[in-house]
Amino acid sequence: IRKGLVSRQWMRAGPKEKIYFNPSEVTAAIVTCGGLCPGLNNVIQAITSVLLDRYQVKKVWGIQFGYKGFYSMEWLDLNQQTTKNIHNRGGTILGSSRGGHDLEKIMNALAEKNVNQVYVIGGDGTHKGANVISREAARRKIPMSVCGVPKTIDNDVAFIDKSFGFDTAVGEAVKVINCALIEADDSHEGIGIVKLMGRECGFIAMYATLASRVVDICLIPEEPFQLEELFQYAQKVIERQGHCLIVVAEGAGSQHFEGVDLGKDPSGNKILPDIGTFLKSKAKDWFKAKGRPTEVRYIDPSYQIRSVPASPSDSVYCSALGTSVVHGAMSGLTGFSCGHRNNRYVYIPIEEMCDPALKVTVDTTSRIYNRMVGHTGQPRFF
């Protein structure tokens, strides 16, 4: 364990006996960054509601389309009316985007509006940007609380039990898997391929496979595979039951794309080659060469899954996160993110949460991964 630490302790989230900010002097801003995720509107609604109804702050602004919205877009007035029922809508009413973090322009915009609380909802890069704002405010001796709610549909945030939107994503993925099963089963010796989110970790693919109980092969980034072994096993599955259903995480099979450089997106993330279309093409070629052409049905539901409203369990979770983060900000904390850890809501320093040395991935020696392998019956393909 790094730095000799055998345990970590964080402040318990919730309302405090004393608060730092005078509510009547609080002007808050909320921004959503990165890709869409179920539950974003729930978090926005919860933050707005607690600020206005419980603390009765002066003003809550909504920043449109990510960090660039601070200095290039009109700010939206968030209140009980403008956020009413937004939890029933997918996506984010504020819009979202990647990149756009111009510190000087953001600080000038915050100063112009007299903002002293900033709520950032986003992933690793977004949180790092929030921490930069927090540090700059401290350097300028501006009393400002900058805090976050971690958002990643891949469920790869360090320390927290689970990221919001994950349960919803798994549920929606199962619906797609069931559709792919019908497509494969109703084709002669058909193969169904479903590509799910998971750039560096296969949590959604693994949990959706476990939940559906109809997947024959699950491929995740943490477990490499060779095409020959993969298709040999797929052929055996087809011979046994007439079809084969494959679920693959978007970051799986990276060894097949060595030397391929498609650049980076505005957030600095490496653009990945499409493993789904790659497998579809290779499967067709392999089975054709064996003298038994097969029908391959490929489904990529990523945007469909990202844009749906939160499930009831995620809705409850998002409300708790939004409520808890406001209590932390009002008490004067800054540079923190609110997460759920060991059945407790806690405030985690952003620097700890975004430590580049911490990588959250599926442990292929874990019980849950091997439980998944037990369900599919798949061997190792490497």
C-alpha beads as a LAMMPS data file, in Angstrom:
LAMMPS data file: protein, C-alpha beads

382 atoms
381 bonds

1 atom types
1 bond types

-500.0 500.0 xlo xhi
-500.0 500.0 ylo yhi
-500.0 500.0 zlo zhi

Masses

1 110.0

Atoms # bond

1 1 1 0.000 0.000 0.000
2 1 1 1.377 3.367 -1.004
3 1 1 3.071 5.586 1.572
4 1 1 2.752 2.908 4.238
5 1 1 -0.944 3.600 4.781
6 1 1 -2.977 0.663 6.019
7 1 1 -6.251 2.591 6.299
8 1 1 -7.823 5.900 5.321
9 1 1 -10.138 8.147 7.271
10 1 1 -12.401 10.827 5.822
11 1 1 -14.912 13.219 7.280
12 1 1 -18.450 11.900 7.529
13 1 1 -20.772 13.821 5.211
14 1 1 -23.857 15.601 6.475
15 1 1 -25.071 18.845 8.082
16 1 1 -22.666 20.452 10.544
17 1 1 -23.346 22.249 13.807
18 1 1 -21.588 25.363 12.526
19 1 1 -21.419 26.667 8.963
20 1 1 -18.817 28.957 7.442
21 1 1 -20.907 30.822 4.874
22 1 1 -23.719 33.232 5.612
23 1 1 -26.493 31.763 3.416
24 1 1 -27.775 35.198 2.432
25 1 1 -24.368 35.941 0.890
26 1 1 -23.953 32.652 -1.007
27 1 1 -23.962 32.660 -4.797
28 1 1 -23.455 29.151 -6.149
29 1 1 -22.707 27.763 -9.588
30 1 1 -23.297 24.202 -10.803
31 1 1 -21.562 22.700 -13.850
32 1 1 -21.684 19.264 -15.498
33 1 1 -18.750 18.086 -17.600
34 1 1 -17.766 15.079 -19.702
35 1 1 -20.052 12.434 -21.144
36 1 1 -23.676 11.982 -20.177
37 1 1 -24.648 9.637 -17.372
38 1 1 -27.993 8.685 -15.819
39 1 1 -28.652 10.766 -12.709
40 1 1 -27.028 14.079 -13.624
41 1 1 -30.318 15.966 -13.389
42 1 1 -31.071 14.303 -10.063
43 1 1 -27.824 15.659 -8.619
44 1 1 -28.487 19.140 -10.050
45 1 1 -31.981 19.111 -8.590
46 1 1 -30.787 17.947 -5.161
47 1 1 -28.026 20.580 -4.923
48 1 1 -30.387 23.354 -6.014
49 1 1 -33.138 22.250 -3.641
50 1 1 -30.902 22.024 -0.570
51 1 1 -29.256 25.375 -1.267
52 1 1 -32.526 27.246 -1.805
53 1 1 -34.974 25.421 0.460
54 1 1 -32.824 24.441 3.447
55 1 1 -30.151 27.110 3.474
56 1 1 -32.076 29.812 1.578
57 1 1 -29.012 31.061 -0.264
58 1 1 -29.017 34.157 -2.403
59 1 1 -28.566 32.652 -5.888
60 1 1 -27.892 29.411 -7.749
61 1 1 -26.536 29.553 -11.305
62 1 1 -26.347 26.764 -13.856
63 1 1 -23.327 26.752 -16.176
64 1 1 -24.055 25.491 -19.677
65 1 1 -21.965 22.933 -21.573
66 1 1 -19.090 22.333 -19.205
67 1 1 -16.194 24.516 -18.178
68 1 1 -16.336 26.654 -21.306
69 1 1 -19.808 27.775 -20.249
70 1 1 -18.344 29.849 -17.429
71 1 1 -16.976 32.381 -19.898
72 1 1 -18.680 31.764 -23.244
73 1 1 -22.330 30.956 -22.493
74 1 1 -25.263 32.623 -20.781
75 1 1 -25.658 31.472 -17.179
76 1 1 -28.985 29.886 -16.282
77 1 1 -31.063 30.775 -13.243
78 1 1 -31.632 27.587 -11.258
79 1 1 -34.558 27.601 -8.867
80 1 1 -37.355 25.370 -7.639
81 1 1 -39.363 25.969 -10.800
82 1 1 -36.609 25.521 -13.398
83 1 1 -35.466 22.282 -11.758
84 1 1 -38.931 20.864 -11.102
85 1 1 -39.320 17.308 -12.457
86 1 1 -35.946 17.350 -14.213
87 1 1 -35.172 14.057 -12.456
88 1 1 -37.575 12.412 -14.903
89 1 1 -35.403 13.511 -17.835
90 1 1 -32.178 11.853 -18.946
91 1 1 -28.994 13.777 -19.674
92 1 1 -28.387 17.162 -18.048
93 1 1 -30.473 20.310 -18.419
94 1 1 -27.201 22.265 -18.343
95 1 1 -25.653 20.434 -21.271
96 1 1 -22.158 19.000 -21.054
97 1 1 -18.866 19.022 -22.927
98 1 1 -15.229 18.050 -22.555
99 1 1 -12.279 20.396 -22.178
100 1 1 -12.667 24.175 -22.082
101 1 1 -10.856 24.647 -18.762
102 1 1 -9.346 28.134 -19.102
103 1 1 -8.457 29.013 -15.514
104 1 1 -8.047 32.761 -15.940
105 1 1 -11.339 33.149 -17.815
106 1 1 -13.171 30.962 -15.317
107 1 1 -11.822 32.899 -12.320
108 1 1 -12.766 36.202 -13.936
109 1 1 -16.303 34.955 -14.607
110 1 1 -16.687 33.711 -11.033
111 1 1 -15.472 37.043 -9.664
112 1 1 -17.831 38.995 -11.910
113 1 1 -20.833 37.056 -10.570
114 1 1 -19.514 37.033 -6.975
115 1 1 -19.652 33.243 -6.865
116 1 1 -18.365 31.703 -3.645
117 1 1 -19.499 28.105 -4.107
118 1 1 -18.796 25.959 -7.186
119 1 1 -20.309 22.491 -7.609
120 1 1 -18.702 20.332 -10.268
121 1 1 -20.257 17.070 -11.465
122 1 1 -17.845 15.035 -13.557
123 1 1 -15.091 12.473 -13.774
124 1 1 -11.382 12.413 -13.099
125 1 1 -10.390 15.225 -15.449
126 1 1 -13.288 17.390 -14.340
127 1 1 -12.326 16.959 -10.689
128 1 1 -8.724 17.838 -11.408
129 1 1 -9.991 21.040 -13.019
130 1 1 -12.100 21.765 -9.941
131 1 1 -9.068 21.323 -7.707
132 1 1 -7.120 23.817 -9.813
133 1 1 -9.921 26.368 -9.301
134 1 1 -9.951 25.653 -5.564
135 1 1 -6.208 26.164 -5.269
136 1 1 -6.307 29.354 -7.332
137 1 1 -9.085 30.776 -5.155
138 1 1 -6.963 30.019 -2.077
139 1 1 -3.919 31.642 -3.677
140 1 1 -5.948 34.779 -4.350
141 1 1 -7.353 34.616 -0.805
142 1 1 -10.922 34.347 -2.122
143 1 1 -13.260 32.578 0.334
144 1 1 -14.676 30.031 -2.088
145 1 1 -15.749 26.408 -1.722
146 1 1 -15.106 24.257 -4.796
147 1 1 -16.425 20.716 -4.525
148 1 1 -17.503 17.809 -6.679
149 1 1 -19.744 14.824 -7.137
150 1 1 -17.884 12.011 -8.923
151 1 1 -19.467 10.918 -12.186
152 1 1 -18.320 8.035 -14.344
153 1 1 -20.601 5.494 -15.908
154 1 1 -17.664 3.044 -16.004
155 1 1 -17.659 2.841 -12.173
156 1 1 -13.895 3.385 -11.961
157 1 1 -13.661 6.122 -9.306
158 1 1 -11.182 5.340 -6.542
159 1 1 -12.397 4.647 -2.997
160 1 1 -16.158 4.961 -3.470
161 1 1 -18.412 1.901 -3.372
162 1 1 -20.158 2.710 -6.630
163 1 1 -20.631 5.664 -8.960
164 1 1 -24.102 7.043 -9.609
165 1 1 -25.723 5.915 -12.857
166 1 1 -23.978 2.546 -12.780
167 1 1 -27.035 0.557 -11.684
168 1 1 -29.121 2.253 -14.369
169 1 1 -26.497 1.518 -17.016
170 1 1 -26.388 -2.168 -16.101
171 1 1 -30.175 -2.385 -16.240
172 1 1 -30.323 -0.760 -19.674
173 1 1 -27.456 -2.937 -20.908
174 1 1 -29.379 -6.072 -19.938
175 1 1 -32.295 -4.935 -22.114
176 1 1 -29.953 -4.597 -25.085
177 1 1 -28.341 -7.964 -24.376
178 1 1 -31.757 -9.611 -24.444
179 1 1 -32.445 -8.013 -27.835
180 1 1 -29.093 -9.241 -29.148
181 1 1 -29.959 -12.737 -27.950
182 1 1 -33.115 -12.730 -30.049
183 1 1 -31.171 -11.479 -33.082
184 1 1 -28.535 -14.194 -32.706
185 1 1 -30.998 -16.965 -31.889
186 1 1 -33.248 -16.126 -34.838
187 1 1 -30.329 -16.239 -37.281
188 1 1 -28.870 -19.466 -38.645
189 1 1 -25.774 -20.091 -36.535
190 1 1 -25.919 -16.483 -35.489
191 1 1 -23.473 -14.476 -33.411
192 1 1 -24.632 -11.491 -31.394
193 1 1 -22.072 -8.892 -30.293
194 1 1 -22.915 -6.143 -27.803
195 1 1 -20.325 -3.456 -27.057
196 1 1 -20.708 -1.752 -23.692
197 1 1 -18.923 1.119 -21.973
198 1 1 -15.667 0.463 -20.167
199 1 1 -12.501 2.095 -21.457
200 1 1 -10.108 0.632 -18.908
201 1 1 -12.382 -1.495 -16.763
202 1 1 -15.115 -4.004 -17.481
203 1 1 -17.562 -3.448 -14.628
204 1 1 -20.636 -2.733 -16.777
205 1 1 -19.919 -5.659 -19.110
206 1 1 -19.304 -8.009 -16.179
207 1 1 -22.357 -6.996 -14.140
208 1 1 -24.650 -6.951 -17.188
209 1 1 -23.425 -10.449 -18.060
210 1 1 -24.158 -11.621 -14.533
211 1 1 -27.571 -9.972 -14.486
212 1 1 -28.721 -11.244 -17.889
213 1 1 -27.571 -14.866 -17.472
214 1 1 -27.741 -15.377 -21.263
215 1 1 -24.239 -14.269 -22.322
216 1 1 -21.834 -16.920 -23.615
217 1 1 -18.641 -14.826 -23.716
218 1 1 -17.733 -11.658 -21.828
219 1 1 -14.580 -9.772 -22.844
220 1 1 -13.160 -7.015 -20.649
221 1 1 -10.009 -4.852 -20.793
222 1 1 -8.445 -6.607 -17.812
223 1 1 -8.332 -10.009 -19.541
224 1 1 -6.548 -10.226 -22.932
225 1 1 -7.750 -12.647 -25.590
226 1 1 -6.537 -14.251 -28.808
227 1 1 -8.913 -14.358 -31.760
228 1 1 -8.224 -17.971 -32.689
229 1 1 -9.075 -19.279 -29.221
230 1 1 -12.072 -16.967 -29.018
231 1 1 -13.637 -18.088 -32.297
232 1 1 -12.870 -21.743 -31.691
233 1 1 -14.864 -21.560 -28.495
234 1 1 -17.637 -19.537 -30.185
235 1 1 -17.901 -22.294 -32.770
236 1 1 -18.335 -24.899 -30.023
237 1 1 -21.077 -22.791 -28.451
238 1 1 -22.881 -22.498 -31.796
239 1 1 -22.639 -26.233 -32.354
240 1 1 -24.123 -26.811 -28.916
241 1 1 -26.993 -24.301 -28.922
242 1 1 -27.241 -22.764 -32.396
243 1 1 -25.995 -19.286 -31.546
244 1 1 -23.352 -17.403 -29.546
245 1 1 -23.786 -14.142 -27.650
246 1 1 -20.706 -12.002 -26.921
247 1 1 -20.529 -8.945 -24.660
248 1 1 -17.403 -6.830 -25.008
249 1 1 -16.267 -3.725 -23.127
250 1 1 -15.104 -0.891 -25.396
251 1 1 -11.529 -1.057 -24.100
252 1 1 -11.125 -4.821 -24.420
253 1 1 -8.612 -6.362 -26.811
254 1 1 -6.170 -3.465 -26.765
255 1 1 -3.347 -5.827 -27.769
256 1 1 -4.981 -6.137 -31.202
257 1 1 -4.534 -2.394 -31.819
258 1 1 -0.905 -1.911 -30.881
259 1 1 0.567 0.943 -32.894
260 1 1 -2.866 2.404 -33.715
261 1 1 -3.068 6.065 -32.697
262 1 1 -6.375 7.857 -33.287
263 1 1 -5.422 10.850 -31.158
264 1 1 -7.183 12.128 -28.052
265 1 1 -10.539 13.691 -27.288
266 1 1 -10.864 17.206 -25.739
267 1 1 -10.580 15.678 -22.252
268 1 1 -7.233 14.119 -23.111
269 1 1 -8.579 10.572 -23.261
270 1 1 -7.158 8.301 -25.918
271 1 1 -9.639 7.648 -28.736
272 1 1 -10.164 3.908 -28.887
273 1 1 -10.531 1.833 -32.060
274 1 1 -13.952 0.170 -32.316
275 1 1 -13.519 -3.310 -30.854
276 1 1 -17.107 -4.159 -31.784
277 1 1 -16.771 -3.670 -35.526
278 1 1 -13.336 -5.294 -35.336
279 1 1 -14.777 -8.464 -33.783
280 1 1 -17.685 -8.489 -36.226
281 1 1 -15.357 -8.329 -39.223
282 1 1 -12.899 -10.876 -37.837
283 1 1 -15.687 -13.280 -36.888
284 1 1 -17.169 -13.185 -40.376
285 1 1 -13.774 -13.817 -41.955
286 1 1 -12.887 -16.639 -39.545
287 1 1 -16.112 -18.582 -39.963
288 1 1 -16.135 -18.037 -43.729
289 1 1 -12.613 -19.474 -43.928
290 1 1 -13.895 -22.513 -42.020
291 1 1 -16.565 -23.075 -44.660
292 1 1 -19.481 -22.150 -42.434
293 1 1 -20.446 -18.496 -42.937
294 1 1 -22.388 -17.051 -40.013
295 1 1 -24.687 -14.107 -39.446
296 1 1 -23.177 -11.549 -37.088
297 1 1 -25.432 -8.977 -35.409
298 1 1 -23.605 -6.073 -33.772
299 1 1 -25.211 -3.579 -31.357
300 1 1 -23.534 -0.541 -29.799
301 1 1 -26.041 0.979 -27.329
302 1 1 -23.631 3.403 -25.618
303 1 1 -25.533 6.642 -26.266
304 1 1 -28.857 4.959 -25.630
305 1 1 -27.672 3.847 -22.182
306 1 1 -25.992 7.117 -21.236
307 1 1 -29.027 9.289 -21.944
308 1 1 -31.795 7.520 -20.011
309 1 1 -33.273 8.800 -16.715
310 1 1 -31.896 7.352 -13.498
311 1 1 -33.420 4.196 -12.053
312 1 1 -35.200 4.497 -8.666
313 1 1 -32.133 3.265 -6.755
314 1 1 -29.830 5.668 -8.590
315 1 1 -32.323 8.478 -8.059
316 1 1 -32.162 7.959 -4.287
317 1 1 -28.370 7.748 -4.453
318 1 1 -28.040 10.961 -6.480
319 1 1 -30.284 12.866 -4.085
320 1 1 -28.127 11.805 -1.148
321 1 1 -24.922 12.823 -2.961
322 1 1 -26.323 16.221 -3.945
323 1 1 -27.605 16.877 -0.444
324 1 1 -24.374 15.801 1.241
325 1 1 -22.058 17.854 -0.967
326 1 1 -23.951 21.050 -0.125
327 1 1 -23.558 20.460 3.608
328 1 1 -19.804 20.126 3.077
329 1 1 -19.574 23.324 1.072
330 1 1 -21.659 25.328 3.538
331 1 1 -19.360 24.202 6.365
332 1 1 -16.441 25.814 4.518
333 1 1 -14.741 22.754 3.052
334 1 1 -13.150 22.992 -0.391
335 1 1 -11.221 20.767 -2.784
336 1 1 -13.292 17.713 -1.897
337 1 1 -15.679 15.302 -3.546
338 1 1 -18.617 13.517 -1.940
339 1 1 -18.782 9.743 -2.213
340 1 1 -20.286 6.648 -0.653
341 1 1 -17.812 4.426 1.165
342 1 1 -18.587 1.417 3.357
343 1 1 -22.248 2.458 3.561
344 1 1 -21.338 5.970 4.688
345 1 1 -21.318 9.252 2.768
346 1 1 -17.929 10.924 3.168
347 1 1 -15.885 13.880 1.919
348 1 1 -12.807 12.729 0.019
349 1 1 -10.012 15.167 -0.932
350 1 1 -9.916 15.507 -4.707
351 1 1 -6.143 15.034 -4.725
352 1 1 -6.559 11.601 -3.163
353 1 1 -9.445 10.565 -5.378
354 1 1 -7.630 11.613 -8.572
355 1 1 -4.222 10.210 -7.668
356 1 1 -2.876 8.880 -11.021
357 1 1 -1.290 5.953 -9.192
358 1 1 -4.760 4.653 -8.337
359 1 1 -6.374 2.554 -11.057
360 1 1 -9.781 0.995 -10.444
361 1 1 -10.202 -2.149 -12.526
362 1 1 -11.840 -5.546 -12.332
363 1 1 -9.775 -8.022 -10.338
364 1 1 -9.784 -11.152 -12.481
365 1 1 -8.912 -13.221 -9.430
366 1 1 -11.925 -11.905 -7.495
367 1 1 -14.965 -13.946 -6.599
368 1 1 -17.356 -11.826 -8.628
369 1 1 -15.297 -12.127 -11.814
370 1 1 -14.995 -15.868 -11.393
371 1 1 -18.707 -16.015 -10.631
372 1 1 -19.271 -14.364 -14.000
373 1 1 -16.960 -16.860 -15.708
374 1 1 -18.885 -19.620 -13.989
375 1 1 -22.142 -18.281 -15.458
376 1 1 -20.829 -18.016 -19.008
377 1 1 -18.696 -21.167 -18.871
378 1 1 -16.032 -19.446 -20.962
379 1 1 -12.391 -20.512 -20.774
380 1 1 -9.419 -18.170 -20.913
381 1 1 -8.752 -17.032 -24.471
382 1 1 -5.103 -16.183 -24.011

Bonds

1 1 1 2
2 1 2 3
3 1 3 4
4 1 4 5
5 1 5 6
6 1 6 7
7 1 7 8
8 1 8 9
9 1 9 10
10 1 10 11
11 1 11 12
12 1 12 13
13 1 13 14
14 1 14 15
15 1 15 16
16 1 16 17
17 1 17 18
18 1 18 19
19 1 19 20
20 1 20 21
21 1 21 22
22 1 22 23
23 1 23 24
24 1 24 25
25 1 25 26
26 1 26 27
27 1 27 28
28 1 28 29
29 1 29 30
30 1 30 31
31 1 31 32
32 1 32 33
33 1 33 34
34 1 34 35
35 1 35 36
36 1 36 37
37 1 37 38
38 1 38 39
39 1 39 40
40 1 40 41
41 1 41 42
42 1 42 43
43 1 43 44
44 1 44 45
45 1 45 46
46 1 46 47
47 1 47 48
48 1 48 49
49 1 49 50
50 1 50 51
51 1 51 52
52 1 52 53
53 1 53 54
54 1 54 55
55 1 55 56
56 1 56 57
57 1 57 58
58 1 58 59
59 1 59 60
60 1 60 61
61 1 61 62
62 1 62 63
63 1 63 64
64 1 64 65
65 1 65 66
66 1 66 67
67 1 67 68
68 1 68 69
69 1 69 70
70 1 70 71
71 1 71 72
72 1 72 73
73 1 73 74
74 1 74 75
75 1 75 76
76 1 76 77
77 1 77 78
78 1 78 79
79 1 79 80
80 1 80 81
81 1 81 82
82 1 82 83
83 1 83 84
84 1 84 85
85 1 85 86
86 1 86 87
87 1 87 88
88 1 88 89
89 1 89 90
90 1 90 91
91 1 91 92
92 1 92 93
93 1 93 94
94 1 94 95
95 1 95 96
96 1 96 97
97 1 97 98
98 1 98 99
99 1 99 100
100 1 100 101
101 1 101 102
102 1 102 103
103 1 103 104
104 1 104 105
105 1 105 106
106 1 106 107
107 1 107 108
108 1 108 109
109 1 109 110
110 1 110 111
111 1 111 112
112 1 112 113
113 1 113 114
114 1 114 115
115 1 115 116
116 1 116 117
117 1 117 118
118 1 118 119
119 1 119 120
120 1 120 121
121 1 121 122
122 1 122 123
123 1 123 124
124 1 124 125
125 1 125 126
126 1 126 127
127 1 127 128
128 1 128 129
129 1 129 130
130 1 130 131
131 1 131 132
132 1 132 133
133 1 133 134
134 1 134 135
135 1 135 136
136 1 136 137
137 1 137 138
138 1 138 139
139 1 139 140
140 1 140 141
141 1 141 142
142 1 142 143
143 1 143 144
144 1 144 145
145 1 145 146
146 1 146 147
147 1 147 148
148 1 148 149
149 1 149 150
150 1 150 151
151 1 151 152
152 1 152 153
153 1 153 154
154 1 154 155
155 1 155 156
156 1 156 157
157 1 157 158
158 1 158 159
159 1 159 160
160 1 160 161
161 1 161 162
162 1 162 163
163 1 163 164
164 1 164 165
165 1 165 166
166 1 166 167
167 1 167 168
168 1 168 169
169 1 169 170
170 1 170 171
171 1 171 172
172 1 172 173
173 1 173 174
174 1 174 175
175 1 175 176
176 1 176 177
177 1 177 178
178 1 178 179
179 1 179 180
180 1 180 181
181 1 181 182
182 1 182 183
183 1 183 184
184 1 184 185
185 1 185 186
186 1 186 187
187 1 187 188
188 1 188 189
189 1 189 190
190 1 190 191
191 1 191 192
192 1 192 193
193 1 193 194
194 1 194 195
195 1 195 196
196 1 196 197
197 1 197 198
198 1 198 199
199 1 199 200
200 1 200 201
201 1 201 202
202 1 202 203
203 1 203 204
204 1 204 205
205 1 205 206
206 1 206 207
207 1 207 208
208 1 208 209
209 1 209 210
210 1 210 211
211 1 211 212
212 1 212 213
213 1 213 214
214 1 214 215
215 1 215 216
216 1 216 217
217 1 217 218
218 1 218 219
219 1 219 220
220 1 220 221
221 1 221 222
222 1 222 223
223 1 223 224
224 1 224 225
225 1 225 226
226 1 226 227
227 1 227 228
228 1 228 229
229 1 229 230
230 1 230 231
231 1 231 232
232 1 232 233
233 1 233 234
234 1 234 235
235 1 235 236
236 1 236 237
237 1 237 238
238 1 238 239
239 1 239 240
240 1 240 241
241 1 241 242
242 1 242 243
243 1 243 244
244 1 244 245
245 1 245 246
246 1 246 247
247 1 247 248
248 1 248 249
249 1 249 250
250 1 250 251
251 1 251 252
252 1 252 253
253 1 253 254
254 1 254 255
255 1 255 256
256 1 256 257
257 1 257 258
258 1 258 259
259 1 259 260
260 1 260 261
261 1 261 262
262 1 262 263
263 1 263 264
264 1 264 265
265 1 265 266
266 1 266 267
267 1 267 268
268 1 268 269
269 1 269 270
270 1 270 271
271 1 271 272
272 1 272 273
273 1 273 274
274 1 274 275
275 1 275 276
276 1 276 277
277 1 277 278
278 1 278 279
279 1 279 280
280 1 280 281
281 1 281 282
282 1 282 283
283 1 283 284
284 1 284 285
285 1 285 286
286 1 286 287
287 1 287 288
288 1 288 289
289 1 289 290
290 1 290 291
291 1 291 292
292 1 292 293
293 1 293 294
294 1 294 295
295 1 295 296
296 1 296 297
297 1 297 298
298 1 298 299
299 1 299 300
300 1 300 301
301 1 301 302
302 1 302 303
303 1 303 304
304 1 304 305
305 1 305 306
306 1 306 307
307 1 307 308
308 1 308 309
309 1 309 310
310 1 310 311
311 1 311 312
312 1 312 313
313 1 313 314
314 1 314 315
315 1 315 316
316 1 316 317
317 1 317 318
318 1 318 319
319 1 319 320
320 1 320 321
321 1 321 322
322 1 322 323
323 1 323 324
324 1 324 325
325 1 325 326
326 1 326 327
327 1 327 328
328 1 328 329
329 1 329 330
330 1 330 331
331 1 331 332
332 1 332 333
333 1 333 334
334 1 334 335
335 1 335 336
336 1 336 337
337 1 337 338
338 1 338 339
339 1 339 340
340 1 340 341
341 1 341 342
342 1 342 343
343 1 343 344
344 1 344 345
345 1 345 346
346 1 346 347
347 1 347 348
348 1 348 349
349 1 349 350
350 1 350 351
351 1 351 352
352 1 352 353
353 1 353 354
354 1 354 355
355 1 355 356
356 1 356 357
357 1 357 358
358 1 358 359
359 1 359 360
360 1 360 361
361 1 361 362
362 1 362 363
363 1 363 364
364 1 364 365
365 1 365 366
366 1 366 367
367 1 367 368
368 1 368 369
369 1 369 370
370 1 370 371
371 1 371 372
372 1 372 373
373 1 373 374
374 1 374 375
375 1 375 376
376 1 376 377
377 1 377 378
378 1 378 379
379 1 379 380
380 1 380 381
381 1 381 382
